[in-house]
Amino acid sequence: MPNNNIWQWYLEDYPETLYQASVPKGTPSFQDYWQKQMSKVMGEYQGALGKQAMSGQPPSLFFQDFLQNYPWTQNWFNLSPGQRGVNTGRMAPSLQWRF
């Protein structure tokens, strides 16, 4: 990955920082969800490195490249509304009258 950023070492040494900076903008619930999903995404990244190694290739995928190609929105819309934090209640709670 050719990159002239003099702080590239920092991003590689602190993947948490890179992850939080890479979460795309969106609704508050979208951003809140993804900011808490680093371990899930990191696991997928580790799996991608493992697949490279198992196929006989050197595990050379950079985390930054993985995040740039990560299907944030597609994965978000694959979640149920409840998982996305959308209130699915259609009826108001019952009302009890006391006489």
KEVO-63468 format. One record per residue: residue in one letter; x negated, y negated, z negated of N, C-alpha, C, O in turn. Coordinates in steps of 0.02 Angstrom, whole numbers. Each point is the difference from the previous one (the first is absolute). Last residue first. Layout:
% KEVO-63468
+--------+--------+--------+--------+--------+--------+--------+--------+--------+--------+--------+--------+--------+
! residu !    n.u !    n.v !    n.w !   ca.u !   ca.v !   ca.w !    c.u !    c.v !    c.w !    o.u !    o.v !    o.w !
+--------+--------+--------+--------+--------+--------+--------+--------+--------+--------+--------+--------+--------+
!      A !      X !      Y !      Z !      X !      Y !      Z !      X !      Y !      Z !      X !      Y !      Z !
...
+--------+--------+--------+--------+--------+--------+--------+--------+--------+--------+--------+--------+--------+
% end
This chain:
% KEVO-63468
+--------+--------+--------+--------+--------+--------+--------+--------+--------+--------+--------+--------+--------+
! residu !    n.u !    n.v !    n.w !   ca.u !   ca.v !   ca.w !    c.u !    c.v !    c.w !    o.u !    o.v !    o.w !
+--------+--------+--------+--------+--------+--------+--------+--------+--------+--------+--------+--------+--------+
!      F !   3057 !   -168 !  -1940 !     60 !    -35 !    -22 !      6 !      0 !    -74 !     48 !    -27 !    -27 !
!      R !   -242 !     53 !    236 !     17 !     19 !    -69 !     59 !    -43 !    -21 !     -2 !    -61 !      3 !
!      W !   -119 !    151 !    242 !     39 !    -51 !    -37 !     15 !     27 !    -69 !     19 !     58 !     -8 !
!      Q !   -216 !     -9 !    204 !     44 !     29 !    -50 !     34 !    -57 !    -38 !    -33 !    -45 !    -27 !
!      L !    -98 !     98 !    277 !     18 !    -50 !    -50 !     49 !     32 !    -49 !     49 !     30 !     20 !
!      S !   -257 !     66 !    155 !     70 !     -1 !    -19 !     12 !    -51 !    -57 !    -44 !    -13 !    -41 !
!      P !   -152 !    -26 !    221 !     15 !     46 !    -55 !     72 !     -8 !    -23 !     31 !    -54 !      7 !
!      A !    -82 !      3 !    247 !    -17 !    -31 !    -64 !     15 !     50 !    -55 !     42 !     44 !      8 !
!      M !   -110 !     33 !    240 !     57 !    -18 !    -41 !    -25 !    -31 !    -65 !    -51 !     20 !    -28 !
!      R !    -96 !     61 !    194 !     50 !    -34 !     41 !     59 !    -23 !    -42 !     39 !    -42 !     23 !
!      G !   -321 !    105 !    -43 !     66 !      3 !    -33 !     51 !    -40 !     39 !    -11 !    -59 !     16 !
!      T !   -231 !     84 !     26 !     49 !     34 !     43 !     68 !      6 !    -32 !     46 !     29 !     29 !
!      N !   -287 !   -183 !    -36 !     57 !     20 !    -41 !     53 !     30 !     46 !     27 !    -34 !     43 !
!      V !   -296 !     32 !     -3 !     61 !    -30 !     23 !     57 !     26 !    -42 !      7 !     61 !     -9 !
!      G !   -247 !      0 !      6 !     24 !    -48 !    -49 !     63 !    -36 !     21 !     18 !    -52 !    -29 !
!      R !   -148 !    236 !    136 !    -21 !    -67 !     20 !     24 !    -53 !    -49 !    -17 !    -59 !      8 !
!      Q !     80 !    285 !    -34 !    -73 !     -2 !     -7 !    -28 !    -68 !     18 !    -52 !    -21 !    -26 !
!      G !    284 !     60 !     58 !    -16 !     -1 !    -71 !    -75 !     -3 !    -13 !    -22 !    -35 !    -46 !
!      P !    103 !     59 !    269 !     11 !    -67 !    -27 !    -17 !     -5 !    -74 !    -27 !    -50 !    -23 !
!      S !   -108 !    232 !    157 !     71 !    -11 !    -12 !     10 !    -71 !    -27 !    -48 !    -29 !    -26 !
!      L !   -159 !     82 !    190 !     21 !      8 !    -69 !     76 !     -9 !     -6 !     31 !    -34 !     42 !
!      N !   -154 !     -2 !    160 !     13 !     71 !    -10 !     22 !     14 !    -72 !     25 !     55 !    -15 !
!      F !    -96 !   -271 !     88 !     68 !     14 !     22 !     18 !     74 !     -3 !     58 !     19 !      6 !
!      W !   -277 !    -89 !    -68 !     48 !    -36 !    -42 !     71 !     19 !     20 !     42 !     14 !    -43 !
!      N !   -221 !     63 !    175 !      5 !     38 !    -63 !     51 !    -32 !    -47 !     35 !     36 !    -36 !
!      Q !    -82 !   -151 !    235 !     32 !     64 !     16 !     10 !     41 !    -64 !     53 !     28 !    -11 !
!      T !   -175 !   -230 !     -6 !     72 !    -11 !     10 !     37 !     65 !     14 !     54 !     11 !    -27 !
!      W !   -294 !     -1 !      1 !     33 !    -28 !    -59 !     76 !     -2 !      8 !     37 !     28 !    -40 !
!      P !   -239 !    104 !    157 !     69 !    -19 !     19 !     41 !    -25 !    -59 !     47 !     34 !    -21 !
!      Y !   -324 !    -47 !     81 !     49 !     33 !    -44 !     71 !    -23 !     18 !     11 !    -60 !      9 !
!      N !   -234 !    -11 !     80 !     43 !     42 !     42 !     55 !     35 !    -41 !     36 !     42 !     27 !
!      Q !   -198 !   -185 !   -129 !     23 !    -39 !     57 !     48 !     40 !     44 !     43 !    -30 !     34 !
!      L !   -151 !    135 !   -219 !     54 !    -46 !    -21 !     27 !    -41 !     58 !     60 !    -15 !      3 !
!      F !   -245 !    159 !     36 !     59 !     40 !    -17 !     58 !    -46 !    -18 !     56 !     11 !     22 !
!      D !   -264 !   -110 !     13 !     30 !     22 !     64 !     63 !     41 !    -13 !     49 !     -7 !     36 !
!      Q !   -173 !    -58 !   -224 !     29 !    -59 !     32 !     33 !     18 !     66 !     54 !    -25 !     16 !
!      F !   -175 !    190 !   -132 !     64 !    -14 !    -33 !     34 !    -60 !     33 !     61 !      0 !      7 !
!      F !   -228 !    154 !    136 !     -4 !    -52 !    -51 !     70 !    -13 !    -28 !     49 !      3 !     36 !
!      L !   -158 !    223 !     83 !     55 !    -48 !      2 !     -7 !    -50 !    -58 !     -1 !     20 !    -59 !
!      S !   -136 !    182 !    118 !    -25 !    -68 !     13 !     54 !    -53 !      3 !    -14 !    -57 !     20 !
!      P !    -66 !    325 !    -68 !     54 !    -41 !    -27 !    -20 !    -74 !      3 !    -30 !    -27 !    -47 !
!      P !    -56 !    217 !    225 !    -19 !    -33 !    -63 !     58 !    -42 !    -26 !     33 !    -34 !     40 !
!      Q !     20 !    253 !    102 !    -23 !    -68 !     10 !    -24 !    -29 !    -66 !     22 !     22 !    -54 !
!      G !     84 !    196 !     87 !    -71 !      0 !     19 !    -27 !    -69 !     14 !    -58 !     -7 !     21 !
!      S !    280 !     76 !   -105 !     -5 !      9 !     72 !    -71 !     -3 !     25 !    -13 !      4 !     61 !
!      M !     66 !    -39 !   -290 !     20 !     68 !     17 !     -3 !     13 !     75 !     -8 !     58 !     21 !
!      A !    -38 !   -277 !   -105 !    -53 !     47 !    -20 !     18 !     72 !     20 !    -43 !     37 !     23 !
!      Q !    205 !   -206 !     14 !    -59 !    -12 !     42 !    -54 !     52 !    -15 !    -29 !     30 !     45 !
!      K !    216 !    -29 !   -182 !     16 !     28 !     66 !    -57 !    -11 !     48 !    -15 !     43 !     42 !
!      G !     -2 !   -140 !   -255 !     -6 !     73 !     -4 !     14 !     33 !     67 !    -33 !     48 !     19 !
!      L !     68 !   -280 !    -41 !    -72 !     15 !     -1 !    -12 !     75 !     -1 !    -44 !     26 !     34 !
!      A !    265 !    -98 !    -53 !    -24 !    -14 !     68 !    -75 !     14 !      5 !    -23 !     26 !     50 !
!      G !    122 !    -10 !   -263 !     22 !     55 !     44 !    -24 !     -9 !     71 !    -19 !     48 !     32 !
!      Q !    -16 !   -222 !   -185 !    -45 !     56 !    -15 !     18 !     61 !     42 !    -45 !     37 !     22 !
!      Y !    188 !   -220 !     -5 !    -65 !    -16 !     30 !    -50 !     57 !    -12 !    -35 !     20 !     45 !
!      E !    244 !     -6 !   -148 !      8 !     10 !     72 !    -66 !    -14 !     36 !    -18 !     35 !     47 !
!      G !     26 !    -82 !   -276 !      3 !     72 !     12 !      7 !     17 !     73 !    -30 !     48 !     24 !
!      M !     42 !   -272 !    -87 !    -69 !     23 !     -6 !     -3 !     76 !     10 !    -48 !     26 !     30 !
!      V !    259 !   -125 !    -39 !    -34 !    -18 !     63 !    -72 !     24 !     -2 !    -25 !     24 !     51 !
!      K !    149 !      7 !   -247 !     31 !     39 !     54 !    -37 !    -13 !     66 !    -17 !     47 !     36 !
!      S !    -45 !   -175 !   -223 !    -23 !     69 !     -8 !     29 !     45 !     55 !    -35 !     45 !     24 !
!      M !    104 !   -275 !    -33 !    -69 !      9 !     21 !    -23 !     73 !     -5 !    -34 !     25 !     45 !
!      Q !    256 !   -152 !    -85 !     -9 !     64 !     34 !    -73 !     14 !     21 !    -11 !     41 !     44 !
!      K !    122 !   -244 !   -144 !     -3 !     54 !    -50 !    -15 !     68 !     31 !     -1 !     50 !    -36 !
!      Q !     29 !   -249 !    166 !    -53 !    -17 !    -47 !     -9 !     54 !    -53 !    -53 !      7 !    -29 !
!      W !    231 !      7 !    188 !    -65 !     19 !     27 !    -57 !    -18 !    -47 !    -51 !     35 !      1 !
!      Y !    275 !    -93 !    -65 !     -6 !     72 !     10 !    -71 !     18 !     22 !    -31 !     44 !    -30 !
!      D !     85 !   -272 !     13 !     -5 !     32 !    -66 !    -10 !     75 !      7 !    -42 !     30 !    -35 !
!      Q !     84 !   -155 !    232 !    -67 !    -11 !    -27 !    -10 !     33 !    -68 !    -53 !     29 !    -13 !
!      F !    267 !    -15 !    110 !    -48 !     32 !     44 !    -71 !     -7 !    -29 !    -36 !     50 !     -6 !
!      S !    212 !   -167 !    -99 !      2 !     72 !    -17 !    -49 !     40 !     43 !    -29 !     48 !    -24 !
!      P !     51 !   -283 !     66 !    -32 !     14 !    -65 !      2 !     74 !    -17 !    -49 !     26 !    -28 !
!      T !     46 !    -81 !    285 !     45 !    -17 !    -55 !    -35 !     15 !    -66 !    -48 !     38 !     -2 !
!      G !   -129 !    -71 !    177 !     67 !     24 !     12 !     45 !    -23 !    -57 !    -16 !    -48 !    -34 !
!      K !   -265 !     75 !    130 !     52 !    -43 !    -28 !     68 !     29 !     18 !      8 !     34 !     51 !
!      P !   -222 !    131 !    -74 !     29 !    -51 !     44 !     54 !    -40 !    -36 !     30 !     23 !    -48 !
!      V !   -256 !     96 !    -50 !     72 !     10 !     -2 !     33 !    -56 !     41 !    -10 !    -59 !    -15 !
!      S !   -229 !     69 !    -28 !     27 !     26 !     63 !     75 !     11 !      0 !     29 !     10 !     53 !
!      A !   -166 !    -82 !   -243 !     -3 !    -53 !     51 !     32 !     23 !     66 !     18 !    -42 !     41 !
!      Q !    -37 !    196 !   -220 !     46 !    -53 !    -19 !      1 !    -57 !     50 !     52 !    -30 !     12 !
!      Y !   -207 !    207 !     25 !     69 !     23 !      5 !     48 !    -56 !    -16 !     46 !    -14 !     39 !
!      L !   -275 !    -27 !    -69 !     17 !      4 !     71 !     72 !     21 !      9 !     36 !    -28 !     42 !
!      T !   -120 !     31 !   -258 !      6 !    -69 !     23 !     20 !     -1 !     74 !     43 !    -39 !     20 !
!      E !    -90 !    245 !   -117 !     62 !    -26 !    -29 !     13 !    -71 !     25 !     56 !    -18 !     16 !
!      P !   -259 !    135 !     38 !     56 !     12 !     45 !     67 !    -24 !    -28 !     46 !    -13 !     38 !
!      Y !   -309 !    -38 !    -74 !     61 !    -11 !    -40 !     62 !     11 !     44 !     31 !    -49 !     21 !
!      D !   -250 !     76 !     70 !    -14 !     19 !    -70 !     62 !     -5 !    -44 !      4 !     35 !    -51 !
!      E !      4 !   -104 !    279 !    -14 !     72 !     -1 !    -12 !     25 !    -72 !     18 !     56 !    -17 !
!      L !     14 !   -287 !     55 !     62 !     36 !     16 !    -10 !     75 !     -2 !     45 !     37 !    -21 !
!      Y !   -234 !   -175 !     -6 !     45 !     -7 !    -57 !     64 !     39 !     11 !     24 !     35 !    -45 !
!      W !   -182 !    -51 !    219 !    -23 !     46 !    -53 !     47 !     -2 !    -60 !     13 !     52 !    -31 !
!      Q !     19 !   -206 !    208 !     25 !     67 !     16 !    -21 !     50 !    -54 !     38 !     45 !    -17 !
!      W !    -84 !   -291 !     47 !     31 !     29 !    -60 !     27 !     70 !     12 !     36 !     27 !    -43 !
!      I !   -132 !   -168 !    215 !    -54 !     12 !    -49 !     27 !     31 !    -65 !    -40 !     24 !    -40 !
!      N !    131 !     -5 !    299 !     20 !    -27 !    -64 !    -55 !     16 !    -52 !    -14 !     59 !    -13 !
!      N !     35 !      9 !    251 !    -50 !    -50 !    -20 !     16 !    -33 !    -66 !    -31 !    -50 !    -18 !
!      N !     78 !    298 !    149 !     32 !    -54 !    -36 !    -54 !    -48 !    -24 !    -49 !     21 !    -31 !
!      P !    105 !    229 !    173 !    -40 !    -62 !      1 !     38 !    -57 !    -33 !     56 !    -16 !     19 !
!      M !    -43 !    285 !    -45 !     42 !    -58 !      0 !    -45 !    -62 !      0 !    -27 !    -19 !    -52 !
+--------+--------+--------+--------+--------+--------+--------+--------+--------+--------+--------+--------+--------+
% end
